């Protein structure tokens, strides 16, 4: 099973150092997700990373960054969103409905299924019952090209495996181990990343 880390939606001072360390510790794929932000801030973050890691970064929005920095690919945050004209390369997208998965998989390298579990630090509730997920798994809608997003933590990764998800997208469960306002030491965050890797692999 694959492990994808998604950035916090906001920028913070130690972010480039933490991302660099995550790559050094074996992170294979980072989704750069900064909604409602000016592209110059994403550019600044990318310039602070080694270009050796650009081929492990997928960008949400500001798709020109993919070519400018030779990133791995782009991600569409809505199943109804059309890919950019003449785009060629890695493409992934987010789905909110189980019935959208079949078609979305045909058009994407992989698909995120959103709100699989209750949100860890928000009021987001799971969008599906466990019965619905198990039925979708039996029907082949959930398979190795569908990744679980939303509320994924180290405790429910095993359930994702049993449902047949090909990967998990972790955000809050990692970033909650670092207080961006009061901490400089991110050893606990990196230690938790290592625990996540063991849980997934």
Backbone as a chain_set.jsonl record, in Angstrom:
{"seq": "XXXXXXXXXXXXXXXXXXXXXXXXXXXXXXXXXXXXXXXXXXXXXXXXXXXXXXXXXXXXXXXXXXXXXXXXXXXXXXXXXXXXXXXXXXXXXXXXXXXXXXXXXXXXXXXXXXXXXXXXXXXXXXXXXXXXXXXXXXXXXXXXXXXXXXXXXXXXXXXXXXXXXXXXXXXXXXXXXXXXXXXXXXXXXXXXXXXXXXXXX", "coords": {"N": [[0.842, -1.193, 0.0], [0.429, 2.292, -0.712], [1.831, 5.315, 0.646], [0.863, 8.571, 0.956], [1.692, 11.88, 1.669], [0.007, 14.8, 2.491], [0.345, 18.301, 2.301], [-0.036, 20.776, 4.938], [-2.779, 23.074, 4.657], [-1.992, 25.699, 4.933], [0.908, 27.865, 4.872], [4.023, 27.638, 6.679], [6.785, 28.458, 8.885], [8.827, 26.442, 9.341], [8.372, 24.641, 7.336], [9.676, 23.873, 4.862], [12.011, 22.654, 5.804], [11.0, 20.48, 7.262], [9.643, 19.046, 5.217], [11.815, 18.421, 3.559], [13.238, 16.715, 5.309], [11.364, 14.658, 5.565], [11.412, 13.614, 2.944], [14.065, 12.748, 2.922], [13.824, 10.722, 4.756], [12.454, 8.844, 3.365], [9.973, 9.422, 2.139], [7.83, 9.07, -0.592], [5.955, 10.403, -2.107], [4.57, 13.587, -2.203], [1.8, 15.658, -1.776], [1.221, 18.83, -2.773], [-0.722, 21.01, -1.377], [-2.323, 23.87, -1.235], [-4.781, 25.582, -0.89], [-6.508, 28.498, -2.083], [-4.33, 30.203, -1.994], [-1.701, 32.498, -2.961], [0.209, 31.889, -5.895], [2.926, 32.525, -5.745], [3.836, 31.917, -3.213], [3.852, 29.143, -3.115], [5.782, 28.743, -5.053], [7.981, 29.839, -3.734], [8.263, 28.033, -1.61], [8.911, 25.706, -3.05], [11.364, 26.436, -4.182], [12.955, 26.325, -1.974], [13.343, 23.698, -1.566], [15.315, 20.838, -2.464], [16.001, 20.293, -5.896], [16.153, 17.66, -6.49], [14.027, 16.427, -5.39], [11.76, 17.186, -6.712], [10.474, 15.51, -8.52], [8.852, 14.022, -6.949], [6.705, 15.419, -6.167], [3.343, 16.387, -6.263], [1.122, 18.729, -7.558], [-1.595, 20.728, -6.427], [-3.747, 22.79, -8.026], [-2.532, 25.948, -9.49], [-1.243, 24.969, -11.844], [0.802, 25.42, -13.66], [3.143, 25.252, -12.322], [3.929, 22.648, -12.423], [5.254, 22.213, -14.896], [7.167, 24.239, -14.795], [8.786, 23.603, -12.621], [9.298, 21.022, -13.099], [7.722, 19.023, -11.853], [6.182, 16.046, -10.475], [3.468, 15.697, -11.194], [-0.041, 16.668, -11.588], [-2.978, 17.428, -9.602], [-6.461, 17.102, -9.529], [-9.036, 18.583, -7.738], [-11.687, 17.889, -7.773], [-14.148, 15.687, -8.962], [-15.552, 16.425, -11.179], [-14.065, 18.247, -12.483], [-12.33, 19.363, -15.324], [-9.375, 18.233, -16.975], [-6.448, 20.246, -17.637], [-6.208, 21.79, -20.887], [-4.55, 20.019, -23.448], [-2.851, 18.792, -21.672], [-0.298, 16.589, -20.653], [0.884, 13.882, -18.852], [1.396, 12.843, -15.4], [-1.646, 12.409, -13.692], [-3.972, 12.899, -11.175], [-6.978, 12.66, -9.167], [-9.641, 13.853, -6.999], [-12.402, 12.171, -5.625], [-15.762, 12.377, -4.484], [-17.878, 10.722, -4.38], [-18.883, 7.334, -4.392], [-19.897, 6.196, -6.707], [-18.643, 7.605, -8.671], [-16.129, 6.627, -8.968], [-15.44, 4.569, -10.834], [-15.433, 5.731, -13.438], [-13.663, 7.839, -12.984], [-11.26, 6.544, -12.454], [-10.548, 5.651, -14.962], [-9.609, 7.92, -16.13], [-7.432, 8.767, -14.739], [-4.28, 8.475, -12.976], [-4.333, 7.655, -10.332], [-6.884, 7.764, -7.769], [-8.278, 9.798, -5.234], [-10.451, 8.957, -2.627], [-12.618, 10.852, -0.91], [-13.213, 11.881, 2.522], [-13.367, 9.441, 3.968], [-13.134, 8.625, 6.612], [-14.141, 10.04, 9.812], [-13.202, 13.47, 10.285], [-10.046, 14.45, 11.706], [-9.345, 16.83, 12.99], [-11.334, 18.549, 12.403], [-14.824, 19.344, 11.739], [-15.66, 17.61, 9.836], [-17.529, 14.878, 8.762], [-17.525, 11.334, 8.254], [-18.244, 10.27, 4.953], [-19.326, 7.936, 4.172], [-20.795, 4.815, 5.116], [-19.426, 1.952, 6.87], [-20.436, -0.364, 5.79], [-21.156, 0.482, 3.212], [-18.622, 1.038, 2.147], [-17.436, -1.486, 2.244], [-19.091, -2.874, 0.48], [-18.527, -1.465, -1.883], [-15.885, -2.195, -2.16], [-16.094, -4.974, -2.605], [-17.365, -4.868, -5.059], [-15.373, -3.99, -6.661], [-14.96, -1.314, -6.999], [-13.425, 0.083, -5.153], [-10.053, -0.231, -5.206], [-6.586, -0.981, -5.99], [-5.946, 1.418, -7.168], [-7.288, 3.376, -5.897], [-7.205, 5.662, -3.291], [-7.45, 6.204, 0.187], [-8.754, 9.089, 1.724], [-9.034, 11.538, 4.234], [-9.418, 11.827, 7.54], [-7.657, 9.755, 7.956], [-5.596, 7.807, 9.969], [-3.008, 6.43, 12.096], [-4.253, 4.401, 13.422], [-6.416, 3.516, 11.853], [-5.386, 2.619, 9.461], [-4.989, -0.089, 8.994], [-7.61, -0.939, 8.557], [-8.099, 0.335, 6.139], [-6.419, -1.137, 4.506], [-7.684, -3.655, 4.631], [-10.014, -3.074, 3.304], [-9.153, -2.854, 0.754], [-7.989, -0.59, -0.352], [-5.572, 1.095, -2.336], [-3.785, 2.838, -1.311], [-3.059, 5.372, 1.195], [-3.888, 8.697, 2.221], [-2.343, 10.962, 4.155], [-2.756, 13.602, 6.375], [-3.661, 15.494, 8.652], [-3.065, 13.664, 10.779], [-0.337, 13.482, 10.735], [0.671, 16.199, 10.74], [-0.413, 17.193, 13.063], [1.361, 16.539, 14.977], [3.127, 18.546, 15.325], [3.487, 21.768, 16.452], [2.92, 24.585, 14.817], [3.092, 27.159, 15.709], [4.5, 27.287, 18.08], [6.662, 25.552, 18.176], [9.964, 24.452, 17.26], [11.388, 22.188, 17.06], [11.024, 19.262, 15.329], [11.149, 16.55, 15.721], [9.358, 14.673, 16.811], [7.315, 14.656, 14.942], [8.64, 13.536, 12.721], [9.28, 11.055, 13.802], [6.71, 10.052, 14.037], [6.012, 9.885, 11.355], [7.693, 7.787, 10.592], [6.478, 5.73, 12.014], [4.029, 5.645, 10.684], [4.901, 4.778, 8.171], [5.711, 2.16, 8.777], [3.249, 1.078, 9.462], [1.903, 1.173, 7.046], [3.508, -0.182, 5.178]], "CA": [[0.0, 0.0, 0.0], [1.196, 3.527, -0.838], [1.624, 6.382, 1.624], [0.997, 9.932, 0.437], [1.549, 12.949, 2.649], [-0.511, 16.054, 1.953], [0.788, 19.433, 3.111], [-1.047, 21.607, 5.593], [-3.281, 24.039, 3.681], [-1.33, 26.988, 5.129], [2.366, 27.836, 4.915], [4.601, 27.965, 7.982], [8.22, 28.746, 8.802], [9.711, 25.269, 9.282], [7.793, 23.67, 6.409], [10.641, 23.327, 3.893], [12.932, 21.758, 6.522], [10.274, 19.249, 7.575], [9.418, 18.317, 3.97], [13.113, 17.868, 3.16], [13.536, 15.58, 6.175], [10.456, 13.571, 5.183], [11.972, 12.987, 1.746], [15.285, 12.046, 3.33], [13.409, 9.533, 5.51], [11.839, 7.869, 2.466], [8.696, 9.815, 1.53], [7.858, 8.881, -2.043], [5.02, 11.289, -2.805], [4.003, 14.698, -1.436], [0.816, 16.471, -2.485], [1.334, 20.237, -2.392], [-2.115, 21.465, -1.327], [-2.387, 25.185, -0.602], [-5.941, 26.235, -1.509], [-6.74, 29.936, -1.868], [-3.071, 30.907, -1.751], [-1.05, 33.049, -4.137], [1.202, 30.918, -6.375], [4.296, 32.902, -5.408], [4.227, 31.258, -1.967], [4.211, 27.767, -3.483], [7.071, 28.84, -5.734], [9.009, 30.059, -2.723], [8.475, 26.771, -0.909], [9.606, 24.777, -3.947], [12.762, 26.846, -4.356], [13.68, 25.967, -0.756], [13.573, 22.251, -1.603], [16.256, 20.376, -3.487], [15.31, 19.871, -7.119], [16.158, 16.197, -6.527], [12.75, 15.936, -4.863], [10.628, 17.713, -7.49], [9.74, 14.428, -9.193], [8.004, 13.362, -5.954], [5.704, 16.415, -5.747], [2.125, 16.571, -7.064], [0.607, 20.047, -7.202], [-3.034, 21.011, -6.513], [-3.86, 24.183, -8.463], [-1.301, 26.56, -10.014], [-0.696, 23.822, -12.559], [2.011, 25.787, -14.407], [4.294, 24.864, -11.512], [4.343, 21.296, -12.823], [6.255, 22.325, -15.954], [8.238, 25.156, -14.414], [9.697, 22.942, -11.683], [9.377, 19.605, -13.487], [7.116, 18.229, -10.79], [5.701, 14.732, -10.92], [2.173, 15.758, -11.847], [-1.062, 17.572, -11.067], [-4.129, 16.784, -8.98], [-7.731, 17.828, -9.648], [-9.717, 18.423, -6.455], [-13.117, 17.659, -7.982], [-14.321, 14.68, -10.015], [-16.16, 17.045, -12.365], [-13.113, 19.215, -13.029], [-11.641, 18.892, -16.53], [-7.933, 18.434, -16.959], [-6.044, 21.359, -18.504], [-6.098, 21.469, -22.31], [-3.258, 19.539, -23.967], [-1.975, 18.311, -20.6], [0.195, 15.216, -20.715], [1.67, 13.587, -17.66], [0.698, 12.241, -14.254], [-2.887, 13.094, -13.316], [-4.812, 12.246, -10.17], [-8.139, 13.503, -8.842], [-10.406, 13.508, -5.804], [-13.824, 11.85, -5.792], [-16.566, 12.444, -3.26], [-18.968, 9.743, -4.484], [-18.431, 6.002, -4.79], [-20.301, 5.912, -8.083], [-17.759, 8.325, -9.598], [-14.805, 6.019, -8.994], [-15.178, 3.775, -12.038], [-15.073, 6.627, -14.544], [-12.498, 8.629, -12.6], [-10.058, 5.708, -12.577], [-10.182, 5.569, -16.376], [-9.018, 9.194, -16.545], [-6.454, 9.195, -13.736], [-3.309, 7.481, -12.519], [-4.983, 7.159, -9.132], [-8.01, 8.597, -7.337], [-8.541, 9.902, -3.799], [-11.842, 8.945, -2.18], [-12.592, 11.81, 0.192], [-14.073, 11.731, 3.712], [-13.552, 8.025, 4.291], [-13.339, 8.576, 8.058], [-14.394, 11.34, 10.432], [-12.031, 14.324, 10.325], [-9.298, 14.406, 12.966], [-9.307, 18.129, 13.676], [-12.413, 19.371, 11.86], [-16.152, 18.776, 11.936], [-16.001, 16.738, 8.712], [-17.969, 13.536, 9.11], [-17.337, 10.342, 7.191], [-19.302, 10.356, 3.947], [-19.801, 6.59, 3.837], [-20.809, 3.831, 6.202], [-18.5, 0.857, 6.617], [-21.125, -1.288, 4.879], [-21.036, 1.017, 1.846], [-17.231, 0.86, 1.71], [-17.203, -2.918, 2.026], [-19.79, -3.217, -0.766], [-17.741, -0.889, -2.975], [-14.686, -3.026, -2.293], [-16.494, -6.24, -3.252], [-17.73, -4.572, -6.448], [-14.173, -3.589, -7.394], [-14.837, 0.144, -7.122], [-12.224, 0.369, -4.369], [-8.976, -1.152, -5.576], [-5.236, -0.46, -5.754], [-5.807, 2.767, -7.724], [-8.101, 4.278, -5.073], [-6.527, 5.947, -2.031], [-8.34, 6.749, 1.216], [-8.449, 10.449, 2.156], [-9.969, 12.089, 5.213], [-9.449, 11.161, 8.826], [-6.759, 8.594, 8.009], [-4.578, 7.873, 11.021], [-2.256, 5.183, 12.253], [-5.149, 3.378, 13.964], [-7.348, 2.955, 10.869], [-4.712, 2.199, 8.228], [-5.246, -1.525, 8.781], [-8.942, -1.053, 7.961], [-7.945, 0.711, 4.725], [-5.832, -2.302, 3.828], [-8.682, -4.724, 4.512], [-11.008, -2.635, 2.311], [-8.564, -2.959, -0.578], [-7.429, 0.664, -0.858], [-4.187, 0.981, -2.796], [-2.947, 3.761, -0.568], [-3.706, 6.29, 2.127], [-3.426, 10.08, 2.186], [-2.275, 11.405, 5.546], [-2.516, 15.043, 6.561], [-3.749, 15.885, 10.057], [-2.435, 12.725, 11.701], [1.097, 13.804, 10.778], [0.959, 17.597, 11.087], [-0.828, 17.449, 14.441], [2.496, 16.259, 15.859], [4.032, 19.699, 15.325], [2.77, 23.023, 16.676], [3.613, 25.55, 13.95], [3.197, 28.457, 16.391], [5.31, 27.269, 19.3], [7.743, 24.571, 18.157], [10.982, 24.415, 16.212], [11.858, 20.81, 16.993], [10.005, 18.437, 14.68], [11.548, 15.139, 15.835], [8.183, 13.829, 17.054], [6.626, 14.514, 13.657], [9.395, 12.58, 11.902], [9.097, 9.744, 14.429], [5.365, 9.57, 13.689], [6.084, 9.483, 9.942], [8.294, 6.447, 10.56], [5.443, 4.793, 12.464], [3.085, 5.528, 9.571], [5.519, 3.939, 7.132], [5.637, 0.762, 9.223], [1.845, 0.663, 9.416], [1.481, 1.043, 5.645], [4.301, -1.17, 4.429]], "C": [[0.879, 1.245, 0.0], [0.846, 4.507, 0.283], [1.885, 7.721, 0.956], [0.821, 10.894, 1.602], [1.033, 14.19, 1.93], [-0.081, 17.191, 2.879], [-0.381, 20.023, 3.906], [-1.54, 22.629, 4.557], [-2.651, 25.424, 3.794], [0.185, 26.795, 5.164], [2.857, 28.152, 6.322], [6.123, 27.909, 7.898], [9.086, 27.505, 8.604], [9.329, 24.284, 8.18], [8.817, 23.06, 5.466], [11.598, 22.348, 4.57], [12.257, 20.42, 6.83], [10.072, 18.412, 6.312], [10.722, 17.681, 3.483], [13.456, 16.639, 3.987], [12.637, 14.391, 5.863], [10.965, 12.855, 3.934], [13.225, 12.193, 2.087], [14.965, 10.741, 4.057], [12.622, 8.542, 4.65], [10.496, 8.22, 1.88], [8.791, 9.756, 0.013], [6.955, 9.85, -2.789], [4.422, 12.314, -1.845], [2.997, 15.429, -2.308], [0.868, 17.885, -1.918], [-0.05, 20.857, -2.524], [-2.185, 22.752, -0.531], [-3.55, 25.973, -1.204], [-6.024, 27.717, -1.15], [-5.459, 30.704, -1.544], [-2.525, 31.462, -3.064], [0.048, 32.089, -4.586], [2.635, 31.253, -5.98], [4.771, 32.212, -4.13], [4.576, 29.793, -2.207], [5.553, 27.752, -4.199], [8.201, 28.989, -4.721], [9.318, 28.772, -1.973], [9.271, 25.795, -1.784], [11.078, 25.148, -4.106], [13.603, 26.515, -3.122], [13.941, 24.464, -0.658], [14.612, 21.928, -2.657], [15.485, 19.941, -4.725], [15.367, 18.354, -7.306], [14.814, 15.619, -6.095], [11.547, 16.378, -5.705], [9.81, 16.604, -8.147], [8.905, 13.594, -8.219], [6.867, 14.265, -5.5], [4.568, 16.484, -6.765], [1.493, 17.88, -6.614], [-0.912, 20.115, -7.4], [-3.158, 22.487, -6.899], [-2.521, 24.717, -8.943], [-0.531, 25.536, -10.865], [0.56, 24.151, -13.373], [3.272, 25.396, -13.641], [4.817, 23.485, -11.912], [5.445, 21.369, -13.862], [7.448, 23.164, -15.504], [9.266, 24.494, -13.501], [9.87, 21.452, -11.975], [8.897, 18.689, -12.366], [6.554, 16.932, -11.37], [4.37, 14.815, -11.649], [1.238, 16.758, -11.192], [-2.218, 16.762, -10.488], [-5.346, 17.693, -9.115], [-8.564, 17.538, -8.404], [-11.209, 18.135, -6.565], [-13.275, 16.67, -9.129], [-14.915, 15.264, -11.295], [-15.211, 18.014, -13.079], [-12.377, 18.617, -14.231], [-10.145, 19.133, -16.398], [-7.563, 19.574, -17.898], [-5.882, 20.905, -19.956], [-4.665, 21.074, -22.655], [-2.32, 19.035, -22.876], [-1.584, 16.863, -20.848], [1.069, 14.991, -19.484], [0.806, 12.999, -16.564], [-0.512, 13.088, -13.871], [-3.624, 12.258, -12.274], [-5.957, 13.195, -9.84], [-8.819, 12.984, -7.586], [-11.854, 13.237, -6.179], [-14.526, 11.949, -4.439], [-17.678, 11.402, -3.253], [-18.418, 8.403, -4.964], [-18.749, 5.717, -6.25], [-19.444, 6.648, -9.114], [-16.43, 7.605, -9.816], [-14.49, 5.313, -10.312], [-14.708, 4.654, -13.19], [-13.802, 7.403, -14.23], [-11.21, 7.833, -12.756], [-9.597, 5.595, -14.025], [-9.388, 6.797, -16.813], [-7.846, 9.619, -15.663], [-5.455, 8.074, -13.442], [-3.762, 6.848, -11.212], [-6.016, 8.184, -8.689], [-8.052, 8.614, -5.814], [-10.044, 9.784, -3.585], [-11.885, 9.734, -0.892], [-13.572, 11.459, 1.305], [-14.394, 10.271, 4.011], [-13.828, 7.85, 5.781], [-13.698, 9.971, 8.57], [-13.101, 12.139, 10.48], [-11.368, 14.3, 11.692], [-9.363, 15.724, 13.719], [-10.385, 19.08, 13.147], [-13.754, 18.689, 12.153], [-16.583, 17.881, 10.781], [-16.393, 15.356, 9.219], [-17.701, 12.599, 7.942], [-18.532, 10.376, 6.243], [-19.943, 9.001, 3.654], [-19.844, 5.729, 5.095], [-19.801, 2.736, 5.87], [-19.139, -0.163, 5.687], [-21.002, -0.818, 3.434], [-19.622, 0.818, 1.299], [-16.937, -0.605, 1.413], [-17.893, -3.392, 0.747], [-19.019, -2.702, -1.974], [-16.464, -1.686, -3.223], [-15.017, -4.336, -3.005], [-16.816, -6.037, -4.725], [-16.529, -4.145, -7.284], [-14.046, -2.093, -7.607], [-13.625, 0.635, -6.339], [-11.184, -0.686, -4.712], [-7.639, -0.449, -5.402], [-5.026, 0.941, -6.317], [-6.677, 3.783, -6.996], [-7.436, 4.415, -3.709], [-7.508, 6.61, -1.067], [-7.842, 8.116, 1.688], [-9.496, 10.879, 3.181], [-10.022, 11.28, 6.483], [-8.542, 9.945, 8.939], [-5.724, 8.803, 9.114], [-3.965, 6.49, 11.211], [-3.141, 4.05, 12.764], [-6.043, 2.757, 12.887], [-6.706, 2.553, 9.541], [-4.967, 0.72, 7.938], [-6.613, -1.746, 8.144], [-8.895, -0.691, 6.483], [-7.371, -0.448, 3.914], [-6.888, -3.37, 3.589], [-9.768, -4.371, 3.497], [-10.46, -2.665, 0.89], [-8.052, -1.656, -1.158], [-5.964, 0.448, -1.254], [-3.234, 1.888, -2.058], [-3.767, 4.595, 0.385], [-3.064, 7.668, 1.984], [-3.502, 10.609, 3.613], [-1.975, 12.892, 5.585], [-2.498, 15.339, 8.06], [-3.016, 14.974, 11.011], [-0.922, 12.927, 11.779], [1.329, 15.204, 11.322], [0.507, 17.956, 12.499], [0.277, 17.155, 15.45], [3.515, 17.395, 15.873], [3.19, 20.962, 15.458], [3.511, 24.127, 15.919], [3.821, 26.892, 14.642], [4.201, 28.463, 17.54], [6.517, 26.339, 19.251], [8.723, 24.821, 17.019], [11.475, 22.99, 16.014], [10.747, 19.919, 16.429], [10.372, 16.942, 14.717], [10.347, 14.221, 16.032], [7.39, 13.623, 15.774], [7.328, 13.472, 12.792], [9.262, 11.168, 12.478], [7.722, 9.172, 14.085], [5.31, 9.167, 12.218], [6.664, 8.076, 9.822], [7.294, 5.39, 11.021], [4.389, 4.577, 11.371], [3.632, 4.61, 8.487], [5.439, 2.468, 7.518], [4.219, 0.233, 9.139], [1.389, 0.377, 7.976], [2.2, -0.108, 4.959], [4.401, -2.496, 5.159]], "O": [[1.938, 1.266, 0.626], [-0.275, 4.524, 0.793], [2.98, 7.978, 0.453], [-0.087, 10.739, 2.419], [1.56, 14.581, 0.888], [-0.138, 17.055, 4.101], [-1.549, 19.798, 3.588], [-0.78, 23.007, 3.665], [-2.755, 26.233, 2.872], [0.678, 25.703, 5.448], [2.181, 28.855, 7.073], [6.677, 27.368, 6.941], [9.994, 27.521, 7.774], [9.907, 23.2, 8.1], [8.83, 21.843, 5.283], [11.959, 21.327, 3.983], [12.865, 19.361, 6.679], [10.303, 17.203, 6.329], [10.727, 16.531, 3.044], [13.911, 15.632, 3.445], [13.087, 13.246, 5.892], [10.952, 11.625, 3.875], [13.415, 11.084, 1.587], [15.729, 9.778, 3.989], [12.172, 7.512, 5.151], [9.91, 7.395, 1.179], [9.708, 10.314, -0.59], [7.161, 10.095, -3.978], [3.847, 11.962, -0.815], [3.299, 15.782, -3.448], [0.594, 18.106, -0.739], [-0.498, 21.186, -3.622], [-2.115, 22.737, 0.698], [-3.329, 26.929, -1.948], [-5.654, 28.125, -0.05], [-5.509, 31.745, -0.888], [-2.845, 30.962, -4.142], [0.75, 31.527, -3.746], [3.474, 30.357, -5.89], [5.963, 31.948, -3.973], [5.489, 29.259, -1.578], [6.369, 26.857, -3.979], [9.244, 28.345, -4.837], [10.48, 28.451, -1.726], [10.196, 25.138, -1.305], [11.94, 24.27, -4.158], [14.828, 26.434, -3.212], [14.67, 24.012, 0.225], [14.768, 22.663, -3.632], [14.441, 19.297, -4.62], [14.699, 17.818, -8.19], [14.5, 14.467, -6.395], [10.421, 15.969, -5.421], [8.598, 16.738, -8.314], [8.32, 12.583, -8.607], [6.142, 13.93, -4.564], [4.799, 16.621, -7.967], [1.345, 18.116, -5.415], [-1.444, 19.631, -8.399], [-2.705, 23.351, -6.148], [-1.497, 24.044, -8.828], [0.652, 25.276, -10.642], [1.307, 23.242, -13.737], [4.338, 25.228, -14.233], [6.002, 23.193, -11.756], [6.458, 20.68, -13.744], [8.597, 22.834, -15.799], [10.461, 24.778, -13.587], [10.499, 20.721, -11.21], [9.564, 17.726, -11.987], [6.466, 16.755, -12.585], [4.153, 14.09, -12.62], [1.644, 17.575, -10.366], [-2.418, 15.594, -10.822], [-5.274, 18.893, -8.85], [-8.776, 16.377, -8.055], [-11.918, 18.136, -5.558], [-12.609, 16.8, -10.156], [-14.797, 14.671, -12.367], [-15.529, 18.531, -14.15], [-11.865, 17.5, -14.16], [-9.708, 20.11, -15.789], [-8.286, 19.843, -18.857], [-5.469, 19.776, -20.218], [-3.704, 21.706, -22.217], [-1.125, 18.866, -23.117], [-2.414, 16.026, -21.202], [1.895, 15.835, -19.136], [-0.368, 12.695, -16.774], [-0.423, 14.309, -13.744], [-3.866, 11.067, -12.469], [-5.919, 14.377, -10.183], [-8.61, 11.847, -7.163], [-12.456, 13.981, -6.954], [-13.949, 11.642, -3.395], [-18.347, 11.216, -2.238], [-17.57, 8.363, -5.855], [-17.966, 5.075, -6.949], [-19.514, 6.343, -10.304], [-15.689, 7.935, -10.742], [-13.387, 5.45, -10.842], [-13.705, 4.357, -13.839], [-12.959, 7.602, -15.104], [-10.181, 8.385, -13.146], [-8.403, 5.459, -14.292], [-8.592, 6.728, -17.749], [-7.322, 10.721, -15.826], [-5.744, 6.893, -13.633], [-3.595, 5.646, -11.007], [-6.027, 9.32, -9.163], [-7.883, 7.577, -5.173], [-10.825, 10.434, -4.28], [-11.271, 9.349, 0.103], [-14.607, 10.834, 1.076], [-15.542, 9.914, 4.274], [-14.656, 7.027, 6.17], [-13.571, 10.959, 7.846], [-12.027, 11.576, 10.688], [-12.038, 14.15, 12.714], [-9.428, 15.736, 14.949], [-10.345, 20.28, 13.418], [-13.805, 17.606, 12.736], [-17.73, 17.436, 10.735], [-15.672, 14.744, 10.007], [-17.658, 13.023, 6.787], [-19.679, 10.494, 6.673], [-20.968, 8.921, 2.978], [-19.039, 5.895, 6.011], [-19.373, 2.607, 4.723], [-18.444, -0.769, 4.872], [-20.77, -1.625, 2.534], [-19.446, 0.473, 0.131], [-16.261, -0.92, 0.433], [-17.346, -4.216, 0.014], [-18.871, -3.41, -2.971], [-16.022, -1.829, -4.363], [-14.293, -4.753, -3.909], [-16.573, -6.921, -5.546], [-16.657, -3.957, -8.494], [-13.141, -1.637, -8.307], [-12.886, 1.502, -6.807], [-11.41, -1.882, -4.53], [-7.568, 0.58, -4.731], [-4.036, 1.593, -5.986], [-6.791, 4.928, -7.433], [-7.138, 3.419, -3.05], [-8.297, 7.469, -1.461], [-6.666, 8.283, 2.01], [-10.688, 10.619, 3.017], [-10.592, 10.19, 6.519], [-8.64, 9.184, 9.901], [-5.066, 9.841, 9.18], [-4.361, 5.519, 10.566], [-2.826, 2.876, 12.567], [-6.397, 1.583, 12.995], [-7.409, 2.187, 8.6], [-5.14, 0.326, 6.785], [-6.773, -2.624, 7.297], [-9.562, -1.323, 5.664], [-7.788, -0.701, 2.784], [-6.987, -3.926, 2.495], [-10.373, -5.26, 2.897], [-11.215, -2.518, -0.071], [-7.71, -1.607, -2.339], [-5.226, -0.282, -0.593], [-2.016, 1.737, -2.16], [-4.997, 4.54, 0.391], [-1.88, 7.796, 1.673], [-4.579, 10.694, 4.203], [-1.063, 13.378, 4.916], [-1.428, 15.422, 8.664], [-2.401, 15.451, 11.965], [-0.3, 12.579, 12.783], [2.1, 15.382, 12.265], [0.997, 18.929, 13.071], [0.152, 17.479, 16.631], [4.63, 17.232, 16.37], [2.282, 21.193, 14.66], [4.592, 24.551, 16.326], [4.651, 27.687, 14.199], [4.695, 29.521, 17.929], [7.32, 26.331, 20.184], [8.357, 25.333, 15.96], [11.926, 22.627, 14.927], [9.658, 19.84, 16.999], [9.954, 16.172, 13.852], [10.313, 13.117, 15.488], [6.852, 12.54, 15.542], [6.672, 12.618, 12.195], [9.145, 10.198, 11.729], [7.577, 7.969, 13.868], [4.628, 8.202, 11.871], [6.174, 7.266, 9.035], [7.264, 4.283, 10.483], [3.92, 3.458, 11.165], [2.911, 3.769, 7.951], [5.133, 1.621, 6.678], [4.004, -0.927, 8.787], [0.601, -0.535, 7.728], [1.587, -0.907, 4.251], [5.032, -3.429, 4.663]]}, "num_chains": 1, "name": "protein.A"}
